[in-house]
């Protein structure tokens, strides 16, 4: 299912690049947002009160963020994500975030329990939101959950089910980002149903009887399997995260900076649009 050796190479490259890039990360995000026509000031809107306190995104040197029990680590792109549309793709197995008139389609393969994907989302999430909000790219998320086969508990299944429920109730973009920002360590069974509901409380209007029941009953179990099959059928070479741009797989072994540097990712997408 996954070319393990190549995926390991990418994981090592991402870790090294993330460590080297940490000092300049803030400047790169600012530049990427500015190039996308979105100012960081948009992120300064006060966070509304939620059932559980929300902390600002912590500074990171390794892509790891730890949330204390009962708290939620927030994301700087919150306001952008609250304004983005999300819908099921035509195949019924991917979630599309952004606007259909965007010139490029970026498909991302992710697992909510994958620590490398968490590092990717932490580094590139603000730039991805800015590009989607400015109609530069439509983002397709293919959510796999195979880490449950090798790690304790059904965390990936439960998180993916909860994300699908969030889509049904209009809160997917922000909830998706919060799941990664608050990802528990891979070797723990931290994505419990109670924790998933706790995180949903940080998304305005998401919690309700219907959403809560869908999380507790794993109402989208069949869809989670469908999304897994879409990942399997894609045959990507780098595990999670992997990406396609306009249907063509991106060689992340050659371009690991696309996982860590917002300006590199934005330039890569912009160049594709210019090539037509």
C-alpha positions in Angstrom: 0.0 0.0 0.0 2.8 2.4 0.8 6.4 2.4 -0.5 7.8 2.2 3.0 11.5 3.0 2.2 10.7 6.1 0.2 8.2 7.2 2.8 10.9 6.9 5.5 13.3 8.9 3.5 10.7 11.7 3.2 9.9 11.5 6.9 13.7 12.0 7.7 13.9 14.9 5.2 10.9 16.6 6.6 12.2 16.3 10.1 15.6 17.8 9.2 14.0 20.5 7.1 11.5 21.4 9.8 14.2 21.8 12.3 16.3 24.0 10.0 13.3 26.1 9.0 11.9 26.7 12.5 13.6 30.1 13.1 12.3 31.6 9.9 8.9 30.0 9.9 7.0 33.0 11.0 8.5 35.2 8.3 7.7 32.7 5.6 4.1 32.4 6.7 3.7 36.2 6.6 5.2 36.3 3.1 3.0 33.5 1.8 -0.1 35.1 3.3 0.8 38.5 1.9 1.5 37.0 -1.6 -2.0 35.4 -1.4 -3.6 38.8 -0.8 -4.4 37.9 2.9 -2.9 39.9 5.7 -1.9 38.3 9.1 -4.1 41.0 10.7 -7.1 38.7 9.7 -5.8 36.3 12.4 -5.9 38.9 15.2 -9.7 38.7 15.6 -10.3 37.6 19.2 -11.3 34.0 19.5 -14.8 33.6 20.8 -15.4 31.9 24.1 -15.8 28.1 23.8 -16.7 25.4 26.3 -13.0 24.7 26.8 -10.3 27.4 26.9 -8.3 27.8 23.6 -4.6 28.6 23.8 -2.7 30.3 21.0 -0.7 28.1 18.7 2.6 27.2 20.5 6.0 27.9 19.0 7.5 24.7 17.7 10.9 23.4 16.7 10.0 19.9 15.8 6.4 20.2 14.6 5.0 18.9 17.9 2.3 20.7 19.9 0.9 19.3 23.1 -2.5 20.3 24.4 -3.2 20.0 28.1 -6.2 18.0 29.1 -9.4 20.1 28.8 -7.7 22.7 26.6 -7.5 23.2 22.8 -4.5 24.4 20.8 -5.8 26.9 18.3 -4.6 27.6 14.8 -3.6 31.1 13.4 -5.7 30.5 10.2 -8.9 30.2 12.2 -10.8 33.1 10.6 -9.9 32.1 7.1 -11.0 28.5 7.7 -14.3 29.7 9.1 -15.0 31.4 5.8 -14.1 28.6 3.5 -16.7 26.3 1.8 -16.2 22.5 2.0 -18.1 19.7 0.2 -17.8 16.1 -0.8 -16.0 15.7 -4.1 -17.7 14.1 -7.1 -16.3 10.7 -6.2 -17.9 10.9 -2.7 -14.6 9.9 -1.0 -12.7 13.1 -0.8 -13.5 16.4 0.9 -12.9 19.6 -1.1 -12.1 22.9 0.6 -12.1 26.1 -1.4 -13.7 27.3 -4.6 -14.4 25.3 -7.8 -13.2 28.2 -10.0 -9.6 27.8 -8.7 -7.2 27.1 -11.5 -5.4 24.3 -9.7 -6.4 21.3 -7.6 -4.1 20.1 -4.8 -5.0 16.6 -3.5 -3.6 15.9 -0.1 -3.5 12.3 1.4 -3.5 12.5 5.2 -4.0 10.4 8.3 -5.1 12.1 11.5 -2.7 10.0 13.6 0.3 10.6 11.3 2.9 12.9 13.1 4.5 13.8 9.8 1.2 15.0 8.5 0.8 17.0 11.7 4.1 18.7 11.0 3.0 19.4 7.4 -0.3 20.9 8.5 1.5 23.0 11.2 3.9 24.4 8.7 1.7 24.8 5.6 -1.8 25.1 7.1 -1.9 29.0 7.1 -0.6 29.2 3.5 -3.0 26.5 2.3 -5.9 28.4 3.8 -4.7 31.7 2.3 -4.4 30.1 -1.2 -7.8 28.5 -1.0 -9.5 31.7 0.3 -8.0 33.7 -2.6 -9.3 31.2 -5.2 -5.7 30.1 -6.1 -6.2 26.4 -5.4 -9.0 23.9 -4.5 -7.8 21.5 -1.9 -9.0 17.8 -1.9 -8.4 15.9 1.2 -8.2 12.1 1.0 -8.3 10.8 4.6 -6.8 7.4 5.3 -6.8 5.6 8.6 -4.5 2.6 8.3 -2.3 3.7 11.3 -5.0 2.1 13.5 -3.7 -1.3 12.3 -0.3 -0.6 13.9 -1.1 1.6 16.8 -3.3 1.2 20.0 -6.9 2.0 19.6 -9.2 3.2 16.8 -8.1 6.9 16.9 -7.8 7.4 13.1 -11.2 5.8 12.5 -12.9 7.9 15.1 -11.2 11.1 14.1 -12.0 10.6 10.4 -15.6 9.8 11.3 -15.8 13.0 13.3 -14.3 15.0 10.5 -16.9 13.7 8.1 -19.6 14.6 10.7 -18.1 18.1 10.8 -18.4 18.3 7.0 -22.1 17.4 7.3 -22.6 20.2 9.8 -20.6 22.9 8.2 -17.4 22.9 10.3 -14.9 20.8 8.4 -12.1 23.3 7.5 -11.5 24.5 11.1 -12.1 21.1 12.7 -9.7 19.4 10.3 -7.0 21.9 11.3 -7.7 21.5 15.0 -7.5 17.7 14.9 -3.9 18.0 13.6 -3.0 20.9 16.0 -4.2 18.8 18.9 -3.0 15.4 17.7 -2.0 13.1 20.5 1.3 11.1 20.3 1.1 8.3 17.8 1.6 5.6 20.4 -1.3 6.7 22.5 -5.1 6.2 22.0 -5.8 9.9 22.5 -8.5 10.5 19.9 -11.3 9.3 22.1 -14.9 10.2 21.3 -14.9 12.6 24.3 -11.7 14.3 23.1 -13.1 14.7 19.6 -16.3 16.3 21.0 -14.1 18.5 23.2 -12.2 19.7 20.1 -15.5 20.3 18.3 -16.5 22.7 21.0 -13.8 25.1 19.6 -15.7 25.3 16.2 -18.5 27.8 16.4 -21.9 26.1 15.9 -20.6 22.6 15.4 -21.7 20.9 18.6 -25.3 19.8 18.7 -27.3 16.7 19.3 -27.0 15.4 15.7 -23.2 16.0 15.5 -22.6 14.5 18.9 -24.6 11.4 18.1 -22.7 10.9 14.8 -19.4 11.0 16.6 -20.5 8.7 19.4 -22.2 6.1 17.1 -19.4 6.3 14.4 -22.2 7.1 11.9 -19.8 7.5 9.0 -17.9 4.2 9.4 -18.7 3.1 5.9 -17.5 6.4 4.5 -14.2 6.1 6.4 -13.7 2.7 4.6 -14.5 4.4 1.3 -11.9 7.1 1.9 -9.4 4.4 2.8 -10.1 2.6 -0.4 -9.6 5.8 -2.4 -6.2 6.2 -0.7 -5.3 2.6 -1.5 -6.4 3.0 -5.1 -4.3 6.1 -5.6 -1.1 4.2 -5.0 0.9 7.2 -3.8 4.6 6.6 -3.1 5.1 8.6 0.1 2.5 7.5 2.5 1.1 10.4 4.4 1.3 13.2 3.7 1.4 12.8 -0.1 0.1 15.2 -2.7 -1.1 15.4 -6.3 -1.2 18.7 -8.2 -3.8 18.6 -11.0 -3.9 14.8 -10.8 -0.1 14.3 -11.0 1.8 13.0 -8.0 4.4 15.4 -6.6 7.8 13.8 -5.9 8.3 14.8 -2.3 11.6 13.0 -2.2 12.9 15.6 -4.7 10.9 18.5 -3.3 10.7 18.0 0.5 10.5 21.8 1.0 6.9 21.7 -0.2 6.1 20.1 3.1 7.8 22.7 5.3 8.2 26.1 3.4 5.0 28.1 2.7 6.6 30.2 0.0 7.9 27.1 -1.8 4.4 25.5 -1.9 2.8 28.7 -3.0 5.3 29.2 -5.8 4.9 25.6 -6.9 1.1 26.0 -7.2 1.4 29.4 -8.8 3.8 28.1 -11.4 1.4 25.3 -12.3 -1.4 27.8 -12.9 0.9 30.0 -15.1 1.8 26.9 -17.2 -1.9 26.2 -17.7 
